[in-house]
Amino acid sequence: MVAMTQDMKDMISNNLCYIATVDENGYPDIGPKISMQVKDDSHLFYYERTARQHLHNLRENGKMVVAVATKDNKHGYRFHGPVELVDSGEFYDEAIAFADANGLKHPAVVPVMTITRIDLLDAGPKAGTIIAQD
């Protein structure tokens, strides 16, 4: 597992993140996740409310990629890692409480990704460069 910098955490907190997953036939799926958050230096999570294709894919292979970037300064990161699907316990209870307090649908699960690789997504020749990896 690798650790995020403060810049990476700020990017996730202040921008729209997209996740990518792959189904059992190799077909990719990508979509925005407004609820993406930093759990700690090495973990990201979001609230899976639709419980459809991404959840199916995560149950099939447990892998996810998160991308975040800004259009104005062409700066971004891509995070890779395995996912644990949390549907009980204190962390899940906190997700339910957050949903209730904010008038949101309860998440079916809370996917928690352990970051094992980080790529740079800045525009230009360094795009895609691995900057941290287990």
C-alpha positions in Angstrom: 0.0 0.0 0.0 1.2 3.5 -0.8 0.5 6.9 0.8 -1.1 9.9 -0.8 0.3 13.4 -0.5 -1.8 16.3 0.8 -2.1 17.5 -2.8 -3.7 14.2 -3.8 -6.1 14.3 -0.8 -7.1 17.9 -1.7 -7.6 16.9 -5.3 -10.1 14.2 -4.3 -11.8 16.4 -1.8 -12.3 19.3 -4.2 -13.0 17.6 -7.6 -15.2 15.1 -9.2 -13.7 11.6 -9.2 -14.4 8.9 -11.7 -14.0 5.1 -11.0 -13.3 2.4 -13.5 -14.1 -1.3 -13.1 -14.1 -4.3 -15.4 -16.7 -7.1 -15.6 -16.0 -10.8 -15.9 -15.9 -10.5 -19.7 -13.3 -7.7 -19.7 -15.8 -4.9 -20.5 -14.8 -1.7 -18.7 -17.3 0.6 -16.9 -16.6 4.1 -15.9 -18.6 6.6 -13.9 -18.5 9.6 -11.6 -18.6 9.1 -7.9 -19.6 12.3 -6.1 -19.2 10.7 -2.7 -15.5 9.7 -3.1 -13.6 10.5 0.1 -10.2 10.0 1.7 -10.3 7.5 4.6 -6.7 7.8 5.5 -3.3 8.2 3.7 -3.7 4.9 1.9 -7.4 4.3 1.5 -10.3 5.8 -0.6 -14.0 5.1 -0.2 -17.3 6.0 -1.6 -21.0 5.2 -1.0 -22.3 2.7 -3.5 -26.0 3.7 -3.8 -27.1 2.4 -7.2 -25.7 -1.1 -6.5 -25.6 -2.0 -10.2 -22.7 -2.5 -12.7 -19.8 -1.1 -10.6 -20.9 -3.2 -7.6 -21.3 -6.3 -9.8 -17.8 -5.7 -11.2 -16.3 -5.2 -7.8 -17.9 -8.4 -6.5 -16.5 -10.2 -9.5 -12.8 -9.1 -9.3 -12.4 -6.6 -6.4 -10.3 -4.1 -8.4 -10.9 -0.4 -9.1 -9.2 2.6 -10.5 -10.0 6.1 -9.4 -9.1 9.1 -11.6 -9.3 12.8 -10.6 -8.1 15.8 -12.6 -8.7 19.5 -13.0 -9.4 21.1 -16.3 -8.0 24.5 -15.5 -4.4 23.5 -14.6 -4.4 20.1 -16.3 -3.3 18.3 -13.2 -4.5 14.9 -11.9 -3.9 11.5 -10.5 -5.0 7.9 -11.0 -5.2 5.5 -8.0 -5.3 1.7 -8.4 -6.0 -1.0 -5.9 -8.1 -3.8 -4.5 -11.4 -3.1 -2.9 -13.1 -4.4 0.3 -16.9 -4.1 0.2 -18.0 -3.0 3.7 -21.7 -3.6 4.5 -21.7 -3.8 8.3 -19.8 -2.6 11.3 -18.9 0.8 12.7 -17.6 2.3 9.4 -20.8 1.2 7.5 -22.9 2.6 10.4 -21.2 6.0 10.0 -22.1 5.9 6.3 -25.8 5.3 7.2 -25.7 8.1 9.7 -24.2 10.4 7.1 -26.9 9.5 4.6 -29.6 10.1 7.2 -28.2 13.4 8.2 -28.0 14.6 4.6 -31.2 13.2 3.2 -29.4 10.7 1.0 -30.2 7.1 0.0 -28.5 4.5 2.2 -25.5 2.9 0.5 -25.8 -0.8 -0.4 -22.1 -1.1 0.5 -19.1 1.2 1.1 -16.3 0.1 -1.2 -12.9 0.8 0.5 -9.9 0.8 -1.8 -6.4 0.1 -0.6 -4.1 2.2 -2.8 -1.3 0.1 -4.3 -0.3 2.4 -7.2 -0.6 6.1 -8.1 -0.1 7.5 -11.6 0.4 11.1 -12.6 -2.4 12.4 -14.9 -0.9 15.8 -15.7 -1.1 16.8 -19.4 2.0 16.4 -21.4 4.8 13.8 -21.7 4.6 12.7 -18.0 1.0 11.7 -18.3 0.5 8.1 -17.0 3.9 8.0 -15.2 3.8 5.8 -12.1 4.8 7.9 -9.2 4.2 5.4 -6.3 3.7 1.7 -6.3 3.9 -1.3 -3.9 
